[in-house]
Amino acid sequence: MRYYPLILAAGLALLGFFLLRPAAAPPTTATGPTPASSPTLLVHCAAGLKKPVEQAAALFRSETGTEIQLQFGGTASLLSAIRTTHRGDLFVSADSAGIEAGKKFDLVQEVVPFAVQTPVIAVAKGNPHRVASLKDLLNPQLRLALVNPETAAVGRLVRTLLGDSYAPLAQKAVVTKPTVTDVGSDLSLGAIDAAILWDSTLALFPSLEAVSIPELAAHSEPASTAVLSSCTQPQAALRFARFLAAPEKGGAILRQNGFRPVEGDPWAQTPELLLYSGAVNRLAIETLLRQFSDREGVKVTTVFNGCGVLCASMKSMVDNPNAKLPDAYYACDLCFVPPVAAQFPSVSVLTETEIGLVVRKGNPHQIQSAADLAKQGLKVGLCNAEQSTLGFMTRGILSSLKLEADVRKNVAVEVPTADFLINQMRAGALDAAIVYKVNAIPQAEHLEFLPIPHPGAKAVQPFSIRSGSTQRQLAQRLLHFFQTHRAQFESAGFSWRGDELPLESSRIEVPEWLRPNKDAKP
């Protein structure tokens, strides 16, 4: 892992100064509107989840006044009905395959996991037939039942996991039924001797016990709530999804019913999310943040600033138990993630943008390259290397081109973020500046952008969720919201990279051109 002590030391030294002056961009808060009173939600729910979801719905109704209409069935049957009727607000799926099928047909949008389930062999208490393996299910004296893989999640999963071993079981089964509760009921009544069900289903039938086998035990499936594309009241729908996943609400009910809840966000009618963002990202995300807040019915407070300032601020708060660390961090470039990698262990790259020269329309000083910034009498603007990603990268570019000393003679101003430079260019206070391309695009009528032909003249913007955040699910949905709005980023001038796999922060290294010398480590 490579860190940046020089950046942090300078950033921390300057932190007191920056905290005492107005921020480059004060925190902005987006809050969703107050929901309509007493809405009614139509929820399609997998039958095996009936008991805890019914209890959670009753508690939710008593606390919020929202009515919940529940329709139960096998996962595949529910999806078929949703496709046919285009009605409903939420789909509660027993496994990820149900969610993926919903996405395939554009039936679902936001997904909120709330529990995990594992398939097991179910038998009567005491295991009278001594079932201990998959082979034992083929005993001619044993009456086996299976859940239909065409209608229910566990049936589909078992068929996939067992592969060629599934066909003999299907041929042996005396009955196949559409839901886990149908099969569990038959087993509890003694009509059959064994079945393959979710481990959580057995909590509905005290007379049954589970037999775990290697072929099934290694695989757990998330049970999730998904907002349907047909939903007309997403705030209320997402509120119930959050309620079901909240550890002290739905999580407690799930645990009482034999389920293993996931670590959801603590319950709040209106959750609050704190986002730290590099200033360059503001051009693309400010509108999206309002849209996200409105849809979720949440409050998002965003602090925009240079990443040097943001990193120094976060670093100074780590050991303060009363400090409010951000839930998510959207950096201007990958190089400002390693200083806080301990808190942000993984990143998802969303975009990139070029770094180049900006001059007034018509280019009156005939500036063509970075070397021209050293022309006598020019007034040049740069971002500060200790405060911002752009300044840090600019210094690296100029140093690698052996231009830093010459250009610095003409530097009239150094600022935390490029928007200051754009404003001063428009006001005529500067002749040239180094900015991100996305900063210059909105001012194309007045300013010209000239790319710098250097391998490092681009910044890559990563989004990361803090490992200790209490709003990790909400932050994950914000990331997904950004990922589904590619056009918004491209219209702001960014190049899209949001389809790439996540990257471990500990694997991020400083590019060669940013290192002071070949032996120095960041």
C-alpha angles and dihedrals in degrees: 000000000000123000136186109234092163091056093046095045092054092042093051092047090055096041095093091053094050094047090055095051130062111279119248086248120008118229113283122209127206116193127183119236122263109275122245115265120264101354121183121228126202108213124190106204134186109248095236090063095050101110101050093038091051090051093046091048091052092050092045090051092051093049101040107020091237114141117223121204110195127202117186133200145113115314095246092045091052092050090050091052092048091051091050101044102028087214131130144064104230139024117204108202128192094213146017092255089065090052092047090050089052091051091048090060094038091246099128138048124171115030124203116187115211109167144011126228134191127200116242139171108261121210138162117281111282091026094248094190092050094234109184106148145027089260090060090063088067092062105129090223094056121090107218127192127191134196112244109259090207093061110024135054098228092050091052093046094049091050089052096045096047096045111176091006091066099069095064090050092049090051091048096048114109091204140012119201134188101241140033091239091056091054093040090053092052090049093049090051092051095245089126135022104220143005141171112247141150113284088236092056090068090067087070091059114048092187091066134077135194130246113199118210128186094241090065108019097076093061125076125178127207118236107214144180115228128192109234122232086234091060113123096184107047095165093061092040094052090045090058091045090053090046092053091051097042109111095224094045121029091006092061091048092049092050091050089054096052099263127130106233121208121236099271128177118278112266120266130154088224111020120203124223124192115206125188111201137178109246095243091066092060090082091065107029108041094085092040091054091056091048092049092048092050093049096045097037091231139127118247118188114193126195111200117194145120111303092235089061093043093050093047090049093050092046091053092051099051096092095039109094091198096051119110106229118193120262091217138017125206106190129199090230141003091250091073095056101071093064088065099027092123089065096035106040098170135035136197113210112222109169148349134212136192125252115221150134123292121203135170118276111283091024094247093190093049094235110178105160144015088265089064090064086077093063111129116264099016121137107220129188125208137173116249113261095217095047105041145035092230092053092048092049093043090055090051093050095048092044093051089050090049090238103110098098094044095046093044090064087068098043108123098174141012118198138176098245138026095238088074089056092050090051092051091047089053091048091052094243092122135044096203141355140182112243143148115278090239089060091057100043096077089053097049090125091062107022137045125218120215118191118229110231096226128119090233097048094110135076124216117211117216128188119212137180119219112245092222096048118125089210100058095132092050091047090049090054090050089054090049090048090055091046091055093052101062093144092062091058094044092049088056089055102260124135111235123243099152095120094068122109118258117272128219109244091219089064095057112109132189111257116245093249091059095054117099089226137347093267098046121100121209 
